[in-house]
Amino acid sequence: VRVISPDVGGGFGVKAQAYPEEVACALAALALRRPVRWIEDRREHFVASHHSREHLHDATLHYTDDGQITALDAELWVDMGAYSVFPWTATMDTGMAMGILPGPYRFTGYSVVGHPTCTNKTPYGAYRGVSRPAACFTIERLVDWMARDLGRDRLEIRRQNLVTNTDYPWTNAGGLVYDGGSLVESLDTMREWIGYDDLTTRLADDRRMGRLRGLGLAVFTEQTAHTTEEFKKRGVPIVFGYETAALRLDSTGHLTISASIHSHGQGLETTLAQFVGDTLGLPLERIKVVFGDTDQVPYGAGTFASRSAVLAGGASRLAAADLREKLARIAGHILEAAPDDLVFDNDGVGIAGVPDSSISLGELCRITYQRPDLLPPGEVPILEAVRTYDAAPGTGTFTNAVHAAVIEADPGTGAITVEDYWVVEDCGRMINPMVVEGQIHGGVAQGIGTALFEEMVYDDDGQLLTTTYMDYLLPTSQDIPFIHTRHLETPSPDTEGGIKGMGEGGAIAPAAVIAGALEDALSNLGPVWVNRVPLTPERVLGHIDDASAQNGGT
């Protein structure tokens, strides 16, 4: 069987499951001996693909009078729909939420029960962030309420409880091992950057003048690049973990990377080319990346779970290092120098500290293929390398971030306007800052959709009501504020090149941030507990009414 997957646009999760129609089309094509195309309309897609993010959490946070978190008790229900999806099983979201629910906080007492719940709804599938937006929402809501109960500042109470640099590697209460990060530094960066103290004072002044403006913030860790060991523990039918890269230099010095992953918007063509180009001193225009054809690429697991840069990137780096070692032997033989004395730069190989001693990479490749008589004795005249990479055994590598936002709620309509949004992100070593920025911006936009708009609504008879974009609302450019970003870089000690994943991080925190901002915006009216999203105008008006009622209706 040959599978060809051209550029497919975005992924975000709905393409990470196998669908019955795909099998039916293949069987029909075999039976008819002709191409078969299957097309679904928008309503069919809403009803028959997959849904996500329906969590109900009952959680209690335990803490001391001085604000130290000691334990968390939680019971989770996750609507898995009518049946399990292949290849993830019905435990996917529930199990991941149970592991990451303790978040970035330093405590060890933890009791959790998870219920993947079967209903008559559309089956549950992966969606950007898988379980982490719900887990972040719960723990960050609890920390906000702890601060309110103790009369403490929300930022300070978080800082007191965060995992610190000296704690790494930190095994969280759910059993996940955080390899490294910068939680406290990220929070301190956010505080200074947004002028936290002055900003909270200005917003309080606005509230006294009758405007419903508030600030929300959230801190989280993002599990990325899940290893073979991690997937084995989950009991999934296919154990993922590794990725493969095959590199080939031709006789003109042009290089082809055949990768087992596939790009659908992450800029992986550029990222993989940068990994290899940096190792070999090869300009990007001389590198071609091949995806999506099982006759041309090696076997691997694919693009999901913020794993491609870590695992496919790691495989590419290792294969490039193998090529570099071979090229160094050949160049050293030709230049009469030790391989360790050579440098790869500017599309050539030269002797360190000796000007005009270099040979171009193209010429080196030509000699390898066309003049094997000039090679070192026993050297094979082929410039190819294949490597497979699986990160160190464990629970993956962990990115961390702090998000903050200012919102204003309209007391007449219940509409929320997100005025400003800030992100401090630490995704390890950044390969391409432009790609990182794009991933954050896109993720935050999707997270705002989770916070304010997106909801699958069923009636009492189990019929899905939101089957058009008139009913299922998405954020538009008018709903997305300017997203400010800053970066810290804490390389992972456990991955090739210190790389961490970050493709899902932008989508994790916005719901928690905006819920906290709404509570802050309504704080002059009275205390409210925002514990559900999306924050539709109807629900916001309900919170305004609840806050006003507690304050005598004013």
N, C-alpha and C positions, 0 to 999 in steps of 0.2 A: 504494500500500500504506500503510495506516495501522497503526501499532504503538502500542498502549496498554500501558504498564507501570505498574501500581499499586505501592503500597508492597510491597517484596519481602523485607523482612528484611535480613539481612546479605549481603555479597557475598564478600569475601575472596579472590576469584580464580576460583572455579569457574563464576561467571556471566560471565566475561570472554571466553569462547570461544563459537563457533557450534557447535551440535550437529546431527547429521544428522536427529534426530527433529523438530527445530523446522521444518526444511524439509519433511519428510514430512508433518507435521501441516498445514502451509499448503497443500501440494498436495492432500492429502485433502479439506480444507475446500473448495477450489475445485472439485474433482471432484464432491463430494457436495452442494455448495451448502447446507451446514449446519455449525454449529460442531463442531469436533473437539477433544477433550481427550486428552492423553497423560499417563499417570501411571506413574511407575516406583516400585518398592519400594526399600527400603534396600539390599538386596544388589545390585540392578541398578545403583543409583547408585554404589556402591563399585567395581563392575567396569567400568562403561561411561562414567563421566564423565571425570575426569582425576585423575592423581596428580602428586606434586610432591616436590622436595627430595632426590632421590636423587643425591647427588654423591660422587665419589671424587677426592680431591686428593692429588697427590704433590708436595710443596713443600719447598724448602730455603731457609732464610733465611741470608744472609751478613752478618756484622757484625765490627767491630773488637774488640780486647781491652778497649777502654774503653766498649763498649756502643753504638756508633753503627751503625745499620743501613746497609748499603751496597747490597744487591741482594737480589732475590727470584727464584728459579727455580721454575716451577710447571708441572705438566701436569694438566689437569682432564678427567675423564670424567663426563658427565651422561647419565643414562638418560632418553632421550626417548620411550620406548615404541615402539609399532608404527608410528606415522605422525605426521606433523606436524599441528598444530592450526591452524585459521584463527581470527584473522588473524596470529598471532604468529610462526609458522614454528618449526622445530626448533632454531634457533640462539638462541632467546630467553635461556634461563637461562645457557647456556654463555658467550655473548658478554658479557652483563652481569656475570657473575662475573669474567671476564678483566679487565674495565675497573675494577671496584671492589676487586679483591683486595688491592692495596697499602694500602687502608684509610686511616687518618688520619696515616700516617707519612711522614716527609720523606726520601725516597731516590729515586734516579733509575734505578738498574740493575734491569732487569726483563726476564725471558724467560718467555714463557708460551705454551703450546699447549693448545688446547681441542678436545675430542672430543665433539660431540653424538652419542650412541650409540643406534643403533636396536636394540630388543629386542622380544620378543613380549608385553610388558606393556601395560597401559593407557597411552594417550598422556599425555604430560607437559603440564600446563597451568600457568597463573599461580596463585600462592598468595602471600598477604600477605608482602611483603618481597622477592619474586622475586630469587633468587640471593644476596641480601645476607646472609641468615643463614648460608649455607654459607661465603661469603667471609669474613665476620666470624669465624666459628668457626676457620677455618684460620689467618688472620693472627694472631689473638689467642692461639691455642694456641702458635704459633711464638714469639711474643714472651714468653709465660710460660716456655717452655723455654729461650730465650736467657737470661732472667734467672736461671734455675736454673743454667745452665751457667757463667755468670759470677759466681755468688754475689751477685747484685744484687737489690734490692727490686723487685718487679713494677711498682709504681706509679712509682717513680723512673725505671726503664728506659723506661717509656712516655713519661713527661714529657720525657725527654731527646730523644726521637725524633719528637714530635708536630709537625705543621705549626703554626707560630706566626702571630699576627696580622699580623706584618710580611711574611709570605710570600705573603699573598693578593693577587691571585688566583693560586692554586697549581695548576699542571698536574701531576696525579699521574702515577706511572710508567705507568699504563694509558691515559693520554691524556685523562682527565676533568678538567675545569676547576672547581676548588672556588672559588665566588664569594666566600665569606666564612664566618666562624664564630668559635668561642670554645673550641677544643679544650683548650688549656692551662688557661684559666680554668675550664672545666667540670670538669677533673680536679682542680684545686686546690679548687674548691667541694666536690666529693665528698670529698676527703681531710679537709677541715675538718669537714664536716657529720657524717660517720659516726665521727669521731674515729679515723682510720685507725690511727695508731700504737698507741693504747691498745687498740683492738679486736683488732689482730693479736696483741698481747701476751696478752690475755685468752683468745683462741682457742688460742694455743700452750699456755697453762696448762691449758686443758680437755683438750687432746690428751695432755699428760703424765699427766693423771688417767685416761686411757683412753677419753675421748669422741672420736668421729670428727667434729669440727666444723671447718669451714673457710670461708674468704672467697675469693670470686672477683670479678673485675672485668673489664670490657671497654670499649673506646672504639671508636666507629665514626662514619663519615660516611654519610649517607643521600641518595642521588640522587633528586630529586623533580622533578615538573613537566617531564618530558622535552619538548624543543622539537621543532618540525617538522624542523629540521636533524638532530637526534639520530635521529629515526625514519627519515629518509631514508637515513642512513648504514647503518642495519640491513637495508635491503632488504626491508622488510615490504610486503605487497601493498596495504595501505592506510596512507598516511602521515598519522599523527595529529600533533597539535601545538597547534591553536588551540581556543578555545571561544567561544561567542557568548551574549550576553545581550540581551534585548529588554525595555525598560521602557515602561510606559504609565501616566500619571497621568490619572484620570478627573475629572469635573467636581466631585466632592466632596472631592478631595484624597486619595483612596485610590490606592495604587500597586500594580501587578502586575508582577512580574518573571517573564518566561518564559526559562527557562535550558535550555541544551542538555545539561547534565549530569543526573544522577539521584541522589537521595539514598537510600542504603541503610544508614543507621545513623550517618552522620558528623555529623548535625546541620546539614546544609548549608542547610536552610530558614532557620535562625537566622543562620548565618554570612553568607549573601548579603543577608539583610534588614539585618544590621548594617552591611555595606559601604555599602549605598544609604542607609539611615537616617542614618548619620553624615554623609554628604555633603550630604543635603538637609535635615537637621534634622527628620526625620520619625519619629514614634514607631513602634515595631515593630508595634503592633496595627493600623496603617493599611497594612501591607505584606503582600501575598499573593505566594507563590512557587509557580509552576506548573512541574511536571516531568512527564516520562514520557508525553507524547502527541504524536506527530509532526505532528498537525494543529494543535497549539497552540504548539509550541516551535520555536526556530530550529535550524538544523543545527549539529552539533558532533561531538565525538569520544566524550564520555562520561566516566564516573567510574571511574578506575583510576589506578594509579601515583602516588598522592599528588599529584594535579594540580589538584583541583577548586578549592581555595581560591585557588591562584595564578592559574589561567587563567580559570575562570568568575568568580572574585572580581575579577580584573583587568578582565574585560569589563564586569562590573556596575559597578565603580568608574568606568570610563571613560564608560559610558552615563549614569550618575548625574551625572557632571561636565558632560556635554552638556546634560542637563535643567536642572541648576543654572544654567548659563550663560544658557540661554533664559529661565528664571524670573527671573533677575537683571535681564535686559533689560526684561522686562515690569514687574516690580516697580519698577525704577528709573524707568520712564516714568510709572507711576501715582503714586509717592511723590516724583517730581521730585528724584531723587538719582542720582548716578553708580553704575553697577552694582558698581564696585569698592568702594564705601562701604557695601555691604549685608552683613548677616550673616544666616545661616540657622540658626535655633535655636527650640526649643520650638514646633514645628509652625507656624512663621511666618517672615516675612522683614521685617527692620527696618534702619534706618539706624544704623550703629555710633555709639555715644555720644549718641544722641538718644532719650531715653525716650518711650514712647507713640507711636512713629512706625511701628509695624509693621503688616503686613497678614497675616492668617492664610493658610496655604498653601491651605486649602480655598477661601477667597474668591478667591485668585489664580487657582486652577484654574477656578472658576466664571466669572470674568471672561474668561479665555482662551477658553473654549468658547461662552459665551452672550452676551458683549459684545465681539465682535471690533472694534467701533468704538472701544474704549478702548485697543487695543493700539498699540504703536509702528508707524509706517508700514511696510508690507511684511512684518510679522510674521505667520507662518502660525499659525492657531488650532488647533494640535495639540501635545500634550505627550507625545511619544513619542521614543524614542532606541534605536538598535540599534548595538552595538559588538562587534567580534571582537577577541580578544586572544591573542597568541602571545608568550611571553617572549623576551627578547633572544636572538639566535642563540648557540648554545653547547651544552653538555651538560646543561643543567638547573640548578636551584638546589639547594644542599646544606645539609641540616640536620645537626647533630652531637649526640651524646649520650654520656654515661658511665653504665654500669650497674654495680651491685655487689650481691652477695647473700651471706648467711650460710646455710649448709646444715649438716645433720647426717645422717650415714649410719648406719643400724642395722647393726652387725656380724653380727647373727643372721639378718636377713631380706634385707638389701641395699636396703631402702627408703630413699629420700632424702626428708627433710623440708626444704623451703625455709622458713627461719624469718623472714627479713627480706629485703626487696628495695628497693633505692634506685635512683632515676633522676634524673640531672641532664640536662635537655633544653634545647637551643637550636634552636627552630624559626622563628627570625626574629621578626617582629612577631606577637604573639598577638592574634587577633581576639576569641575567646571562650575564656577560660581553662578553663571547665567542659568544653567540648568537647575541648580539648587533653588535660585530665586523663583524660577517658573514653577517648580514643584510646590513650593510654599504658597505662592499666590493662588494656584489652582486648587490646592487643598483647602485653603482658608475659604475660598468661594464656595466650595462644596460644603464645608462645615457650616457656613452661614445658611445654606439651604437646609441643612439638618436642624439648625437652631430656630429658623423662622418660617419655613415654607413647606418642606417636603413631608408628606404623610399619605400612606395608603389607607383609605377610609372604606370600611365595609358597612353595609346596612345589617339590620337584625336578621335578615334571611341569608346572610353570608355572601351577598353580591358585592363585588368591588365597584365602588362609585367613582373612583378617581382614575379614569381610563383615557383621559385626554389631557393635553397640557393646558386646557382651560380650567381643569379641576385639580390636577397635580401640578402644583406651582414650583417653579424653579427660580433661583435668583437671577436677575439680569444685571447688566452693567450699571444700572441706576441703583441697585441694591448693594453693590460692593464698594466699600470705601477705599481710599488709598491705603495700601498695605505696606507698612514700614518694616524693614528687616535689618537685623544685625546678626553677626555670626561669631561663634567661638569654635575652636577646633581642638578637640581632645581625641587624638588617634586611639583606636581600639588596640589593646595589646595582643589581641587574639586573632586578627585578620591580616591577610596580605596587604601591606601598604597602610595599615591602620584605618581602612575604609569601614564606614558604617552605612546602613541604608537610611533613606529618609523620604521615600516617595509618598508615604501615607501621613506623615506628621502634621501637615497643615490642616488636615480634616479632623484631627482628634479633639482639639480643645475648644473650638468656637462655641459649641452648645453650652459648655460649662462656663465659658467667659461671659457670654451674652446673658445667661440666666443670672449670674452673679451681678452683672451690671444692672439688670432690671431690678433686682432686690435693692441695690444701692440707690437707684433712681427713685424708688418708692419709699425709701426709708423715712422721709419726713412725714409721710402720710400715716405710716404704721408698719409693723413688721409683717412680712409675707415670706412664704417658703415656696420658692419656685422649684418644683420637682418634676416637671414634665415639659418636653418639647415635642413638636414645634410650638413656638410662642406666637400663635396666630392672634390677630387682633381681638377675637372673641375671648381668648384666654387671658390676654393682657388686660382687657377691660375687667375681667373677673378678678384679677389680682389687684387692680386699682380699687375696685369696690371693696374687696376684703380688707385692704390696707386702710381705706377711709372708714370702714365700719369699726375697726379697732380704735380709731382716733375720734370717735363720736360723730362720724359722717362728714367731717370737714375735708 
